Amino acid sequence: MPTETVDHDDVNTPVERLEVKDSVQRKLFMLSGNECAWPDCRQVLVPSEGGWFGHIAHIRAAKAGGPRFDQTMTNNQRRDFDNLLLLCAKHHRLIDDGETAHRYSREDLEEIKRRHEGRFARALDDLGRAEEQYVDHTASITAVHCSTLRAVYGDDFFSEDELLTEVARFNRVADHLATATRAARQLLCLVVESDSRIGLAEAARRSRLARGEVVDLVDELRRLHLAEFDPTPADELEPGQVRGRIATLDRAYTNPIFDGLPFWEHLRTLGPDIFKKLIIDLDFSVLDSTPAEAAERPGPDGDRAAAAPEEGR
């Protein structure tokens, strides 16, 4: 027999606790500022060491008999963004525990939500506008290709055919970098310059971004096979490595962009500004000059060095 469809938008449908949609969870986190919403609580929800300490709390309970349950709501309304609050474990327990829940009315919790999320709502709007600008402009972003790689290998390192193959490999990386947002490229440049020994907290501080913004940019870099949070357990890290560090992916054997070959390390000898010119400015033609000439090459605004990642987006 065919299964009867349940209408969770009908107030007469039996009460059922539904899973919170992924889109709603993402919005809750973006408007949380990576902090518990409780007034004066500064519990970080995603610490630099890793892990997740956020609890999605219902303002009006998801099940009958729960705190502040409202029988006039539908099941979908109970799991909607407006009925949810992102808290730490302590304050989630405080508003739902049988001995303390009566102290916190629906109106109290709605006001807590409004005040906390309101602090970050403008940032979310700005992010939406930035994404629209990115869609408008990415088609016009192109990398400047290299042709001789003289700064990297000199004049007689490769045969003519080998050089053409290597030039094509470098230009393929350049074109791929052009698909990333400038903010993501700035973060990647910071990671490469730090030899992948940089954690979330330091990256946020040096880029002048919120930790949540850095997490979003790392997710973009991960999807593009450029960088990710290193999953290596703390007891397996090498000396000097940071737990939960942001690591480049050029050495990964399965990487379709770099073919598992270390890319950034052997370019480090070309000077302190080489990564800004390659990653941020997308100017791979600097690799056709001698190291001294490459260091003197001006950036796109006429400066000798491109804007540093620390200046933010």
Secondary structure, DSSP 8 states (H G I E B T S, - for coil): -------TT-TTS--------HHHHHHHHHTTTTB-SSTT---BSS-TT-----EEEESS-SSTTSTT--TTS-HHHHTSGGGEEEE-HHHHHHHHSTTTGGGS-HHHHHHHHHHHHHHHHHHHHHHHHHHHHHHHHGGG---B--SS-HHHH-SSSS-HHHHHHHHHHHHHHHHHHTTS-HHHHHHHHHHHHTTT---HHHHHHHHT--HHHHHHHHHHHHHTTSEEE----GGG--TT--TT-EEE-TT-TT-TTTTT---SGGGGGG-TTHHIIIIIS-BGGGGGS-HHHHHH---TTS-SS---GGG--
